[in-house]
Amino acid sequence: MYRRVCPRRGNTPIARMLCAAVLAAGGLISTDASVQADAGLTDPSYRATPQAVARTHATIKRKLAFYNRSFPSIRFMHLEGGEEWSGELVALLTLLGVDAVPLDYEHPPDMRTTLLEVTIERLRQMLEYDIMSATLFGVTPDGVVDRPHLCVITLNPATFLADDLLATRYMLDLSDEVARRIHPARYLHSEDLLEFALDHEAFHCLDSRFHGGAPMTQEQFGGEYHLFRRESAADAYALAMHLHAHGEITAFARNLVHVRALWMFTDSPNRCTYETVRVLLKHDPKRLARMSLREVIDLTVSVRDASVRPYHEYLHQRAAALKAARKLGMDPQIYGEQWCQCEKIETQPELVDALVNRYRYYYRQLFTDAPLALEAPSLSGALPQQ
């Protein structure tokens, strides 16, 4: 949960792009070290057993093999972090050489070296603090890497996959007291979550490779907006791949949508991909199961484009979320200083109330095994339009 704000060193597109590059983990779970410590997530009791880690390593190996077969121009590799993170970073730098090109952010040629330095620093933080992320590089044909693109996925399975309850708590950043009250029917199955995480991270690389990285922007919140679009697409893709594998709406799929509904305030207003994953879940899972990988990707992009509002409507939705946070007793400053400016935008009271009602409904459902409505009953369908 990146709630720290990059220092303002200017309001140029490059400054905003570099700030976003430093802060955006680009991953499923973006938790900085200070927040991890506050939540107790760095406690040794949150480490998986050796048997569980062995199972997750097998899953990671299988998933990476799938992506390496499916996309011959990209070499997908996994870095675990943990105690050996510094050695992994040194090995990665050796692989990249001096002419690697970071591809997750659009940039002019004269900023390439600077962006590469920032990207490597971001990767260092991801590895040191066991944060999931994905980073795409272009590499020279005569280098060590055997393909023109390298997708680096950082993910330490020992940090959150000890069991289903710990995986669920990790996703929701809950206290021990609240976590103990969650009904087991709401737990995220840890092995399903690992597959979801890997698909999510792989899609970030695919998105950068085939649709371009986050574009430079002149808009004040343009970096946040494009990050939100990328996160929404990655979540939709990962959920689509889950449905593609199972051919039905599973308990994991419903609980994942549940978690994303709560992320409006559990993580930050800019990480709530509920609208996108909810639209994805309306598609026939049996039809999804028959789709090719390319068709799944195309569907993901179309779902993202249909569900994520244009920039100015996005700002109104973010402002409504901040006002809803206040109604729920939260101080919007915990999400970052920049969002406090956004809160001043005039919004529809109905939208604020709908967000409050949605959060309260889904929060209550954490502690029951009642049938989970994928639309909060008080909303009667979609949220008000801007």
C-alpha positions as CSV (number, residue, x, y, z in Angstrom):
1,M,0.0,0.0,0.0
2,Y,2.0,2.9,-1.2
3,R,0.8,5.7,1.0
4,R,4.0,7.7,0.9
5,V,4.1,10.6,-1.6
6,C,7.0,11.1,-4.0
7,P,8.6,14.6,-3.2
8,R,7.5,17.2,-5.7
9,R,10.5,18.1,-7.8
10,G,8.5,19.7,-10.6
11,N,5.3,19.2,-12.5
12,T,6.8,17.9,-15.8
13,P,5.7,14.7,-17.5
14,I,9.1,13.2,-16.8
15,A,9.0,14.1,-13.1
16,R,5.6,12.5,-12.8
17,M,6.7,9.5,-14.8
18,L,9.8,8.9,-12.6
19,C,7.8,9.4,-9.4
20,A,5.3,6.8,-10.6
21,A,8.2,4.5,-11.5
22,V,9.6,4.7,-8.0
23,L,6.4,4.1,-6.2
24,A,4.4,1.7,-8.4
25,A,5.2,-1.9,-7.6
26,G,3.1,-2.8,-10.6
27,G,1.8,-5.9,-8.7
28,L,-1.0,-7.6,-7.1
29,I,0.0,-6.6,-3.5
30,S,1.9,-3.4,-3.1
31,T,2.9,-3.1,0.5
32,D,5.8,-0.9,1.6
33,A,8.1,-2.0,4.4
34,S,6.8,0.4,7.0
35,V,3.2,-0.7,6.5
36,Q,4.3,-4.4,6.6
37,A,6.0,-3.8,10.0
38,D,2.9,-2.0,11.4
39,A,0.7,-4.9,10.4
40,G,3.0,-7.5,11.8
41,L,3.5,-9.1,8.4
42,T,7.2,-9.4,8.8
43,D,6.8,-11.6,11.9
44,P,8.4,-15.1,11.3
45,S,5.0,-16.7,12.1
46,Y,3.9,-15.5,8.7
47,R,6.3,-17.7,6.9
48,A,5.1,-20.8,5.1
49,T,6.3,-24.3,6.0
50,P,9.0,-25.9,3.8
51,Q,6.4,-28.3,2.4
52,A,4.2,-25.4,1.4
53,V,7.1,-23.5,-0.1
54,A,8.1,-26.6,-2.2
55,R,4.5,-26.8,-3.6
56,T,4.6,-23.1,-4.5
57,H,7.9,-23.4,-6.2
58,A,6.5,-26.2,-8.4
59,T,3.5,-23.9,-9.3
60,I,5.8,-21.0,-10.1
61,K,8.0,-23.3,-12.3
62,R,4.9,-24.6,-14.1
63,K,3.5,-21.1,-14.7
64,L,6.7,-19.6,-16.0
65,A,7.1,-22.6,-18.3
66,F,3.7,-21.9,-19.7
67,Y,4.4,-18.2,-20.4
68,N,7.8,-19.0,-21.8
69,R,6.2,-21.4,-24.3
70,S,3.4,-19.1,-25.1
71,F,5.5,-15.9,-25.8
72,P,8.8,-16.8,-27.5
73,S,9.9,-13.2,-27.6
74,I,9.8,-12.8,-23.8
75,R,11.9,-14.6,-21.2
76,F,10.0,-14.9,-18.0
77,M,12.1,-15.3,-14.9
78,H,11.3,-15.4,-11.1
79,L,13.2,-13.7,-8.3
80,E,12.3,-14.8,-4.8
81,G,13.8,-12.2,-2.6
82,G,14.1,-13.3,1.0
83,E,17.5,-13.6,2.6
84,E,19.2,-14.0,-0.8
85,W,17.8,-10.9,-2.4
86,S,21.0,-9.1,-2.9
87,G,22.6,-12.0,-4.7
88,E,19.6,-12.2,-7.0
89,L,19.8,-8.5,-7.8
90,V,23.5,-8.8,-8.7
91,A,22.7,-11.8,-10.9
92,L,20.0,-9.8,-12.6
93,L,22.2,-6.8,-13.2
94,T,24.7,-9.2,-14.9
95,L,22.0,-10.6,-17.1
96,L,20.8,-7.1,-18.1
97,G,24.1,-5.7,-19.0
98,V,24.5,-1.9,-19.7
99,D,22.1,-1.5,-22.6
100,A,18.8,-2.8,-21.1
101,V,15.8,-0.7,-21.8
102,P,13.0,-0.4,-19.2
103,L,9.7,-0.8,-21.0
104,D,7.0,-0.3,-18.3
105,Y,7.0,3.5,-18.7
106,E,7.0,5.6,-21.9
107,H,10.0,7.9,-21.9
108,P,12.1,9.9,-24.3
109,P,15.5,8.5,-25.3
110,D,17.5,11.0,-23.3
111,M,15.8,9.8,-20.1
112,R,16.5,6.1,-20.6
113,T,19.6,5.9,-18.4
114,T,17.8,7.7,-15.6
115,L,14.7,5.5,-15.9
116,L,16.8,2.4,-15.8
117,E,18.5,3.5,-12.6
118,V,15.0,4.2,-11.0
119,T,13.7,0.9,-12.2
120,I,16.6,-1.0,-10.7
121,E,16.1,0.8,-7.4
122,R,12.5,-0.1,-7.5
123,L,13.4,-3.8,-8.1
124,R,15.9,-3.6,-5.2
125,Q,13.0,-2.5,-2.9
126,M,10.7,-5.2,-4.2
127,L,13.3,-7.9,-3.5
128,E,14.5,-6.5,-0.1
129,Y,11.0,-6.2,1.3
130,D,9.4,-9.2,-0.4
131,I,6.9,-7.3,-2.5
132,M,5.3,-8.7,-5.6
133,S,6.1,-6.9,-8.8
134,A,6.7,-7.4,-12.5
135,T,9.2,-5.4,-14.7
136,L,9.8,-5.7,-18.4
137,F,13.1,-4.9,-20.0
138,G,14.3,-4.8,-23.6
139,V,17.7,-6.5,-23.9
140,T,20.3,-6.5,-26.7
141,P,20.4,-9.6,-29.0
142,D,24.0,-10.3,-28.3
143,G,23.5,-10.2,-24.5
144,V,23.2,-13.1,-22.0
145,V,19.4,-13.3,-22.2
146,D,18.3,-15.5,-25.1
147,R,15.2,-13.4,-26.0
148,P,14.8,-9.7,-26.9
149,H,12.6,-9.1,-23.8
150,L,13.0,-10.1,-20.1
151,C,10.1,-10.1,-17.7
152,V,11.3,-10.2,-14.1
153,I,8.7,-11.3,-11.5
154,T,9.5,-10.8,-7.8
155,L,7.5,-13.0,-5.5
156,N,8.5,-14.6,-2.2
157,P,5.9,-17.4,-1.6
158,A,7.0,-17.8,2.0
159,T,5.6,-14.3,3.0
160,F,1.9,-14.9,2.6
161,L,1.1,-18.4,1.5
162,A,1.4,-20.3,4.9
163,D,-2.3,-21.1,4.8
164,D,-5.6,-19.7,3.5
165,L,-6.3,-17.5,6.5
166,L,-2.9,-15.9,6.3
167,A,-3.3,-15.3,2.5
168,T,-6.6,-13.7,3.1
169,R,-5.3,-11.5,5.9
170,Y,-2.3,-10.5,3.8
171,M,-4.6,-9.4,1.0
172,L,-6.8,-7.3,3.3
173,D,-4.2,-5.9,5.7
174,L,-6.3,-6.9,8.7
175,S,-5.5,-6.9,12.4
176,D,-5.2,-10.2,14.3
177,E,-8.5,-9.4,16.1
178,V,-10.4,-8.9,12.9
179,A,-8.7,-11.7,11.0
180,R,-9.7,-14.3,13.6
181,R,-13.4,-13.4,13.0
182,I,-13.4,-14.0,9.3
183,H,-15.6,-16.9,8.3
184,P,-13.6,-19.7,6.6
185,A,-16.1,-19.5,3.7
186,R,-14.5,-16.2,2.8
187,Y,-10.9,-17.4,2.8
188,L,-8.9,-17.0,-0.4
189,H,-7.4,-20.4,-1.2
190,S,-3.6,-19.8,-1.0
191,E,-2.7,-22.0,-4.1
192,D,-5.4,-20.3,-6.2
193,L,-4.1,-16.9,-5.0
194,L,-0.5,-17.8,-6.0
195,E,-1.7,-18.7,-9.6
196,F,-3.7,-15.5,-9.6
197,A,-0.7,-13.5,-8.5
198,L,1.6,-15.0,-11.2
199,D,-1.0,-14.4,-14.0
200,H,-1.4,-10.8,-12.7
201,E,2.3,-10.1,-12.8
202,A,2.8,-11.8,-16.1
203,F,0.1,-9.7,-17.6
204,H,1.9,-6.5,-16.6
205,C,4.8,-7.6,-18.8
206,L,2.4,-8.6,-21.6
207,D,0.7,-5.3,-21.3
208,S,3.9,-3.4,-21.6
209,R,5.1,-5.5,-24.5
210,F,2.0,-5.5,-26.6
211,H,0.2,-2.3,-25.6
212,G,3.0,-0.1,-24.5
213,G,4.0,1.0,-21.0
214,A,2.3,3.6,-18.9
215,P,2.2,6.7,-21.1
216,M,3.7,10.1,-20.2
217,T,1.0,12.5,-19.2
218,Q,0.4,16.2,-18.7
219,E,-2.5,15.6,-16.3
220,Q,-2.0,16.1,-12.5
221,F,-3.2,12.6,-11.7
222,G,-2.3,11.1,-15.0
223,G,0.3,8.8,-13.5
224,E,-2.2,7.4,-11.0
225,Y,-4.9,7.1,-13.6
226,H,-2.7,5.0,-16.0
227,L,-1.5,2.9,-13.0
228,F,-5.2,2.2,-12.2
229,R,-5.9,1.2,-15.7
230,R,-3.0,-1.2,-15.7
231,E,-3.9,-2.7,-12.4
232,S,-7.5,-3.2,-13.5
233,A,-6.5,-5.0,-16.6
234,A,-4.0,-7.2,-14.7
235,D,-6.7,-8.2,-12.2
236,A,-9.2,-8.9,-15.0
237,Y,-6.7,-11.0,-16.9
238,A,-5.7,-13.0,-13.8
239,L,-9.4,-13.7,-12.9
240,A,-10.1,-14.6,-16.6
241,M,-7.3,-17.1,-16.5
242,H,-8.7,-18.6,-13.3
243,L,-12.1,-19.0,-15.0
244,H,-10.4,-20.3,-18.1
245,A,-8.9,-23.1,-16.0
246,H,-12.0,-24.0,-14.0
247,G,-14.8,-23.3,-16.4
248,E,-17.1,-22.1,-13.6
249,I,-17.4,-19.3,-11.1
250,T,-15.6,-20.7,-8.1
251,A,-15.6,-19.8,-4.4
252,F,-12.1,-18.2,-5.0
253,A,-13.5,-16.0,-7.8
254,R,-16.3,-14.7,-5.6
255,N,-14.0,-14.1,-2.7
256,L,-11.5,-12.4,-4.9
257,V,-14.2,-9.9,-6.1
258,H,-15.2,-9.6,-2.4
259,V,-11.6,-8.6,-1.5
260,R,-11.3,-6.1,-4.3
261,A,-14.6,-4.4,-3.2
262,L,-13.0,-3.9,0.2
263,W,-9.7,-2.6,-1.3
264,M,-11.4,0.8,-1.9
265,F,-10.4,1.6,1.7
266,T,-8.3,-1.3,2.9
267,D,-5.5,-0.4,0.5
268,S,-6.2,2.9,-1.2
269,P,-8.9,4.4,-3.5
270,N,-6.5,3.9,-6.4
271,R,-6.2,0.1,-6.1
272,C,-9.9,-0.8,-6.0
273,T,-10.4,-2.8,-9.2
274,Y,-13.8,-4.1,-8.2
275,E,-15.7,-2.6,-11.1
276,T,-13.4,-4.3,-13.6
277,V,-13.3,-7.8,-12.0
278,R,-17.1,-7.6,-11.5
279,V,-17.7,-7.0,-15.2
280,L,-15.3,-9.8,-16.0
281,L,-17.2,-12.2,-13.8
282,K,-20.4,-11.5,-15.7
283,H,-18.9,-13.4,-18.7
284,D,-19.9,-17.0,-19.2
285,P,-17.1,-19.0,-17.6
286,K,-17.7,-22.0,-20.0
287,R,-17.2,-19.7,-22.9
288,L,-14.0,-18.3,-21.3
289,A,-12.7,-21.9,-20.9
290,R,-12.9,-22.4,-24.7
291,M,-11.0,-19.2,-25.5
292,S,-7.4,-19.1,-26.7
293,L,-4.9,-17.2,-24.7
294,R,-4.9,-14.4,-27.2
295,E,-8.7,-14.1,-27.0
296,V,-8.5,-14.0,-23.2
297,I,-6.0,-11.1,-23.4
298,D,-8.3,-9.2,-25.9
299,L,-11.3,-9.8,-23.6
300,T,-9.3,-8.5,-20.7
301,V,-8.5,-5.2,-22.5
302,S,-12.0,-4.7,-23.6
303,V,-13.4,-5.3,-20.1
304,R,-10.9,-2.8,-18.7
305,D,-11.8,-0.2,-21.3
306,A,-15.5,-0.7,-20.7
307,S,-15.3,-0.5,-16.9
308,V,-12.6,2.2,-16.2
309,R,-13.9,5.7,-16.5
310,P,-12.2,8.3,-18.7
311,Y,-9.8,10.5,-16.8
312,H,-12.1,13.3,-15.6
313,E,-14.8,10.9,-14.5
314,Y,-12.1,8.9,-12.8
315,L,-11.1,12.0,-10.8
316,H,-14.7,12.4,-9.7
317,Q,-14.9,8.7,-8.7
318,R,-11.6,9.1,-6.7
319,A,-13.0,12.2,-5.0
320,A,-16.2,10.4,-4.1
321,A,-14.1,7.6,-2.6
322,L,-12.2,10.0,-0.4
323,K,-15.4,11.5,0.9
324,A,-16.8,8.1,1.5
325,A,-13.7,7.3,3.5
326,R,-14.4,10.2,5.7
327,K,-18.0,9.0,6.3
328,L,-16.5,5.6,7.3
329,G,-14.3,7.3,9.9
330,M,-11.0,7.2,7.9
331,D,-8.7,10.1,7.3
332,P,-7.9,10.4,3.5
333,Q,-4.4,11.6,4.4
334,I,-3.5,8.0,5.0
335,Y,-3.7,7.4,1.3
336,G,-1.2,10.1,0.4
337,E,-1.1,13.9,0.4
338,Q,-1.9,14.1,-3.4
339,W,-5.4,12.6,-2.8
340,C,-6.3,15.3,-0.4
341,Q,-6.3,17.7,-3.3
342,C,-8.6,15.4,-5.3
343,E,-11.1,15.3,-2.4
344,K,-12.0,19.0,-3.1
345,I,-13.6,18.1,-6.4
346,E,-17.4,18.3,-6.3
347,T,-19.1,14.9,-6.6
348,Q,-22.6,13.4,-6.5
349,P,-23.8,12.6,-3.0
350,E,-25.5,9.5,-4.4
351,L,-22.1,8.1,-5.5
352,V,-20.5,8.8,-2.1
353,D,-23.4,7.0,-0.4
354,A,-23.2,4.1,-2.8
355,L,-19.5,3.6,-2.1
356,V,-20.2,3.7,1.7
357,N,-23.0,1.2,1.4
358,R,-21.0,-1.1,-0.8
359,Y,-18.1,-1.1,1.6
360,R,-20.3,-1.7,4.7
361,Y,-22.1,-4.6,2.9
362,Y,-18.9,-6.4,1.9
363,Y,-17.2,-5.8,5.2
364,R,-20.1,-7.4,7.1
365,Q,-20.0,-10.4,4.7
366,L,-16.4,-11.2,5.8
367,F,-17.9,-12.7,9.0
368,T,-20.7,-14.8,7.5
369,D,-21.1,-17.8,5.2
370,A,-24.3,-16.4,3.7
371,P,-24.6,-16.4,-0.1
372,L,-22.4,-13.6,-1.3
373,A,-24.1,-11.1,-3.7
374,L,-21.7,-9.8,-6.3
375,E,-23.6,-6.5,-6.3
376,A,-24.2,-4.9,-2.9
377,P,-28.0,-5.0,-2.4
378,S,-28.3,-1.3,-1.6
379,L,-26.8,-0.4,-5.0
380,S,-29.5,-1.9,-7.2
381,G,-27.0,-2.5,-9.9
382,A,-24.4,-0.1,-11.2
383,L,-23.1,3.0,-9.4
384,P,-24.4,6.4,-10.5
385,Q,-22.7,7.7,-13.6
386,Q,-20.7,10.9,-13.5
